[in-house]
Amino acid sequence: MLIEAEEDVGLATVYRVLTQFESAGLVSRHHFEGGHSVFELMPDDHHDHMVDVDTNEVIEFVDEEIEARQHAIAGERDYEIIDHSLVLYVRKKR
């Protein structure tokens, strides 16, 4: 829309708006190694991430076995999971 109108928006403005969206609960920010951050619309369901270390591509995945094991580990120690983040740093097999 802005491109079609040939409007120029500074990068600082974009980040300021994204931060406001994050505060409002509209987007979620994920911090990865090397200062790499990604914003995504607030997800309906929990998912984890893989980051390709060669391309910086972020791949979302869900694995019910991993989720169940994490809850079991917490439960065995008399805790419940409130939130968690799992990031796998990966490289394509050659």
C-alpha positions as CSV (number, residue, x, y, z in Angstrom):
1,M,0.0,0.0,0.0
2,L,2.8,2.4,0.9
3,I,4.9,1.3,-2.0
4,E,2.0,1.9,-4.4
5,A,1.6,5.4,-3.0
6,E,5.3,5.9,-3.3
7,E,5.6,6.7,0.4
8,D,9.0,6.5,2.1
9,V,8.9,5.0,5.6
10,G,12.1,4.9,7.6
11,L,13.4,1.7,9.2
12,A,13.2,3.3,12.7
13,T,9.5,3.9,12.1
14,V,9.0,0.2,11.1
15,Y,10.7,-1.0,14.3
16,R,8.9,1.5,16.5
17,V,5.5,0.2,15.1
18,L,6.6,-3.4,15.5
19,T,7.5,-2.8,19.1
20,Q,4.1,-1.1,19.7
21,F,2.4,-4.2,18.1
22,E,4.5,-6.4,20.3
23,S,3.3,-4.4,23.4
24,A,-0.3,-4.7,22.3
25,G,0.0,-8.5,21.9
26,L,-0.4,-8.5,18.1
27,V,3.0,-9.8,17.2
28,S,5.7,-11.9,18.9
29,R,9.4,-11.2,18.8
30,H,11.9,-14.1,18.7
31,H,15.5,-13.4,19.5
32,F,18.1,-15.7,17.9
33,E,21.9,-15.9,18.2
34,G,23.9,-13.2,16.6
35,G,21.3,-10.5,17.4
36,H,18.9,-11.9,14.8
37,S,15.3,-11.1,15.6
38,V,12.1,-12.1,13.8
39,F,8.6,-10.8,14.3
40,E,5.6,-12.9,13.6
41,L,1.9,-12.5,14.1
42,M,0.9,-13.7,17.5
43,P,0.5,-17.4,16.9
44,D,-2.7,-19.3,17.9
45,D,-0.8,-22.5,18.8
46,H,2.6,-23.0,20.3
47,H,5.4,-24.0,17.9
48,D,9.2,-24.2,18.0
49,H,11.8,-23.0,15.5
50,M,14.8,-24.2,13.5
51,V,17.3,-21.6,12.2
52,D,19.3,-22.6,9.2
53,V,22.8,-21.2,10.1
54,D,23.8,-20.8,6.5
55,T,20.8,-18.9,5.2
56,N,19.2,-17.5,8.5
57,E,15.9,-19.1,7.3
58,V,13.6,-19.6,10.3
59,I,11.5,-22.8,10.0
60,E,8.5,-23.4,12.3
61,F,7.7,-26.9,13.5
62,V,5.5,-28.7,16.0
63,D,6.4,-32.0,17.6
64,E,3.9,-33.4,20.1
65,E,6.5,-35.9,21.5
66,I,8.8,-33.1,22.4
67,E,6.0,-31.1,23.9
68,A,4.8,-34.1,26.0
69,R,8.3,-34.9,27.2
70,Q,8.9,-31.3,28.3
71,H,5.6,-31.4,30.3
72,A,6.6,-34.7,31.8
73,I,10.0,-33.4,32.9
74,A,8.5,-30.4,34.5
75,G,5.8,-32.5,36.2
76,E,8.3,-35.0,37.5
77,R,9.9,-32.1,39.4
78,D,6.5,-30.7,40.6
79,Y,6.4,-27.8,38.1
80,E,4.1,-26.8,35.3
81,I,5.3,-25.1,32.2
82,I,4.1,-21.6,31.8
83,D,6.0,-20.9,28.6
84,H,9.1,-22.1,26.8
85,S,11.2,-21.5,23.7
86,L,13.0,-24.2,21.7
87,V,15.3,-23.2,18.9
88,L,17.4,-25.7,16.9
89,Y,20.3,-24.3,14.9
90,V,20.6,-26.5,11.9
91,R,22.5,-27.0,8.6
92,K,21.3,-28.9,5.5
93,K,23.0,-32.3,5.3
94,R,25.5,-32.6,2.5
